Amino acid sequence: MILSSLDLRNVDLDYYDFTDKHMANTILNPFKLNSKNFTNANMFQVNFVSSTQNATISWDYLLK
């Protein structure tokens, strides 16, 4: 599955499994990713942005 150009900061991801997912140009809230499985997740230009703060952690490429 490909997640591309999505803003997922306010999406409930409690039961979502990121295993083997490809994400490109996606925005995630790092404070809503507790105990997530990112095995073999291909992440390209994924921004981790808090919905309550302006701080951004940007990773151009991460392969787990």
Number of C-alpha atoms within 10 A of each C-alpha: 9 10 15 15 13 13 15 17 20 12 10 10 16 11 8 10 14 18 15 15 15 17 20 18 16 19 22 22 20 15 11 16 13 9 9 14 13 15 13 14 17 19 21 18 17 22 21 19 20 18 14 8 7 7 10 13 12 13 12 11 11 12 11 10
